[in-house]
Amino acid sequence: MKIAVTILALLLAGNTLAETPEPITAGDAFMHHYDSDKDGKISLEEFQAPAARQFEQMDADADGSISAEEATAFVEKLRSEMQETGKSQ
């Protein structure tokens, strides 16, 4: 889910940033987000890192797997946080 949200944010950022004097492409935003060592390339490790962090967040009991209950709890928490963020703006 976070990856989908990240990609959507990058696409939206690309549109917003395109209105600046020097447009930033969606590819530039993607590189900024994933290229953690700033070498101009995204390795498999860099690409998978956000998913690994999300997995750790979802695996509430740290047993190395995500149950349907853990996935539901994670999505509900994310939904709640998004609603709270929307209310504060």
Backbone bond lengths (Angstrom), bond angles and torsions (degrees), N, CA, C in turn:
res aa  C-N    CA-C-N  psi(-1)  N-CA   C-N-CA  omega(-1)  CA-C   N-CA-C  phi
1 M - - - 1.448 - - 1.527 110.39 -
2 K 1.329 115.86 -44.13 1.460 118.57 -178.39 1.522 111.19 -63.43
3 I 1.318 116.34 -35.19 1.456 119.13 178.89 1.520 109.43 -64.37
4 A 1.341 116.75 -42.06 1.460 120.01 178.12 1.521 110.09 -63.07
5 V 1.333 116.30 -42.56 1.467 120.20 178.45 1.525 110.01 -64.31
6 T 1.330 116.77 -40.39 1.459 121.20 178.75 1.518 111.29 -62.54
7 I 1.320 116.78 -46.28 1.468 120.09 -179.77 1.519 109.94 -63.49
8 L 1.339 117.03 -42.73 1.462 119.87 177.74 1.527 110.36 -61.16
9 A 1.328 116.50 -43.34 1.468 119.93 178.81 1.523 110.92 -62.12
10 L 1.329 116.60 -40.64 1.464 119.90 178.78 1.520 111.31 -64.02
11 L 1.322 116.36 -41.65 1.462 119.38 178.66 1.520 110.92 -64.45
12 L 1.334 115.70 -42.95 1.463 119.20 178.32 1.524 110.65 -66.58
13 A 1.320 116.94 -38.82 1.463 120.64 177.99 1.515 110.24 -62.66
14 G 1.313 116.05 -39.24 1.461 119.81 178.33 1.510 111.47 -59.27
15 N 1.330 116.68 -41.18 1.458 120.20 178.35 1.520 111.41 -68.79
16 T 1.320 116.96 -42.73 1.464 120.74 179.82 1.521 110.50 -66.55
17 L 1.311 115.86 -45.98 1.455 119.99 -177.42 1.524 111.67 -69.73
18 A 1.315 117.49 -21.80 1.459 120.75 179.15 1.529 111.23 -66.29
19 E 1.318 116.33 -18.12 1.461 120.20 179.41 1.523 112.29 -83.42
20 T 1.319 118.20 -6.44 1.453 121.58 178.21 1.524 109.00 -78.70
21 P 1.332 118.51 164.45 1.468 120.60 -178.94 1.530 113.65 -54.32
22 E 1.320 118.01 -40.32 1.460 121.57 176.72 1.514 107.76 -111.86
23 P 1.322 117.55 100.05 1.467 120.13 -176.11 1.524 112.62 -58.02
24 I 1.310 114.82 139.54 1.453 121.55 174.70 1.521 106.59 -107.17
25 T 1.301 116.35 125.21 1.455 120.48 -177.37 1.525 110.92 -78.06
26 A 1.325 115.43 164.79 1.460 120.19 175.22 1.527 109.55 -60.47
27 G 1.335 116.87 -35.43 1.467 120.62 177.36 1.514 111.68 -62.51
28 D 1.335 116.97 -40.75 1.470 120.57 177.15 1.531 110.73 -62.89
29 A 1.331 116.17 -42.97 1.461 120.16 179.54 1.531 110.39 -65.37
30 F 1.328 116.31 -39.18 1.464 121.79 177.69 1.525 110.38 -61.31
31 M 1.339 115.85 -46.14 1.469 120.39 178.80 1.529 110.45 -61.68
32 H 1.322 116.26 -42.89 1.458 120.70 -179.37 1.530 110.71 -58.98
33 H 1.321 116.00 -39.35 1.465 120.43 -177.18 1.532 112.54 -75.33
34 Y 1.329 117.51 -42.12 1.465 120.95 -171.72 1.530 115.34 -99.03
35 D 1.320 118.87 -29.13 1.468 121.40 -174.25 1.518 110.01 -79.50
36 S 1.336 116.23 77.59 1.467 120.64 -171.60 1.522 113.58 -67.60
37 D 1.328 118.27 -27.27 1.466 118.96 178.59 1.535 112.29 -95.07
38 K 1.314 115.99 3.16 1.480 123.66 174.54 1.530 112.93 54.10
39 D 1.346 115.70 39.99 1.469 119.09 177.82 1.526 112.51 -96.48
40 G 1.330 116.78 6.68 1.458 120.83 178.39 1.513 114.27 83.43
41 K 1.334 116.89 5.72 1.463 122.36 178.78 1.522 108.64 -137.30
42 I 1.315 115.35 151.72 1.461 120.07 177.11 1.519 108.01 -109.56
43 S 1.323 115.96 115.98 1.459 120.70 177.84 1.529 108.77 -80.53
44 L 1.322 115.57 165.83 1.462 120.13 176.05 1.525 110.22 -58.66
45 E 1.331 116.21 -40.93 1.469 120.61 179.11 1.530 110.77 -60.95
46 E 1.331 117.28 -45.19 1.466 120.43 179.04 1.529 110.73 -63.79
47 F 1.328 116.54 -39.48 1.457 121.03 -178.60 1.531 111.12 -67.95
48 Q 1.329 116.74 -36.56 1.459 120.85 -177.00 1.526 113.14 -83.91
49 A 1.316 118.31 -16.94 1.469 121.46 -175.26 1.528 113.22 -56.10
50 P 1.341 119.97 -46.58 1.468 118.23 178.43 1.527 112.92 -60.81
51 A 1.332 117.07 -37.66 1.461 120.12 178.41 1.522 110.65 -66.04
52 A 1.326 116.94 -38.64 1.469 120.56 178.63 1.529 110.26 -64.32
53 R 1.332 116.80 -41.54 1.471 120.09 178.27 1.534 110.22 -64.01
54 Q 1.333 116.43 -40.71 1.460 119.94 179.11 1.529 110.49 -65.26
55 F 1.337 116.71 -41.13 1.458 120.86 177.84 1.526 110.04 -57.12
56 E 1.328 116.65 -46.60 1.466 120.89 -179.77 1.524 111.16 -61.38
57 Q 1.321 117.29 -38.62 1.461 120.80 178.48 1.528 111.13 -67.13
58 M 1.321 116.76 -37.84 1.457 121.09 -177.33 1.527 112.27 -76.09
59 D 1.329 117.75 -32.28 1.462 122.82 -176.99 1.532 109.35 -79.39
60 A 1.326 115.28 74.81 1.467 121.58 -171.95 1.526 113.38 -59.29
61 D 1.328 117.26 -35.50 1.465 119.12 -178.81 1.530 112.72 -94.66
62 A 1.332 116.55 6.61 1.469 123.57 175.50 1.532 113.26 51.74
63 D 1.339 116.02 39.65 1.465 119.23 179.06 1.527 112.69 -96.17
64 G 1.327 116.64 5.48 1.459 120.59 177.57 1.509 114.54 86.16
65 S 1.330 116.86 8.15 1.466 120.74 176.01 1.522 108.99 -145.64
66 I 1.316 114.72 161.42 1.464 120.43 -179.52 1.521 108.00 -114.69
67 S 1.321 115.51 120.66 1.460 120.54 177.53 1.529 109.18 -85.53
68 A 1.313 115.18 167.11 1.463 120.12 176.36 1.527 110.38 -59.68
69 E 1.320 116.03 -37.17 1.471 120.20 -179.95 1.529 110.91 -65.62
70 E 1.348 116.21 -42.47 1.473 119.86 178.62 1.524 110.45 -64.94
71 A 1.325 116.88 -40.32 1.463 120.36 179.35 1.526 110.13 -64.27
72 T 1.323 116.48 -43.53 1.461 120.55 178.82 1.521 110.66 -62.31
73 A 1.319 116.67 -45.24 1.470 120.52 179.85 1.520 111.09 -61.54
74 F 1.330 116.67 -40.82 1.457 120.50 179.91 1.526 110.88 -64.28
75 V 1.327 116.51 -46.17 1.466 120.58 -179.25 1.524 110.64 -64.04
76 E 1.325 116.90 -41.25 1.463 120.28 178.26 1.525 111.22 -63.76
77 K 1.330 116.83 -40.36 1.465 120.49 177.41 1.528 110.24 -63.80
78 L 1.317 116.31 -44.72 1.459 121.17 178.99 1.530 110.57 -61.67
79 R 1.315 116.43 -44.24 1.473 121.28 178.84 1.525 110.34 -60.50
80 S 1.322 116.11 -44.03 1.463 121.17 179.58 1.531 111.21 -62.72
81 E 1.338 116.01 -43.98 1.464 119.87 179.07 1.524 111.36 -63.73
82 M 1.321 116.63 -38.31 1.464 120.39 -179.92 1.527 110.03 -67.70
83 Q 1.323 116.73 -38.48 1.455 120.24 178.00 1.521 110.88 -66.55
84 E 1.328 117.11 -41.35 1.457 120.97 177.41 1.520 111.46 -63.23
85 T 1.322 116.37 -41.69 1.461 120.61 178.17 1.528 109.98 -62.28
86 G 1.307 116.19 -41.91 1.464 120.74 179.30 1.509 112.35 -64.68
87 K 1.331 117.31 -34.35 1.462 121.56 179.75 1.511 112.19 -71.71
88 S 1.337 116.21 -30.50 1.466 119.28 -176.17 1.522 112.73 -82.11
89 Q 1.337 116.93 -6.99 1.460 119.00 -178.11 1.495 112.41 -95.98
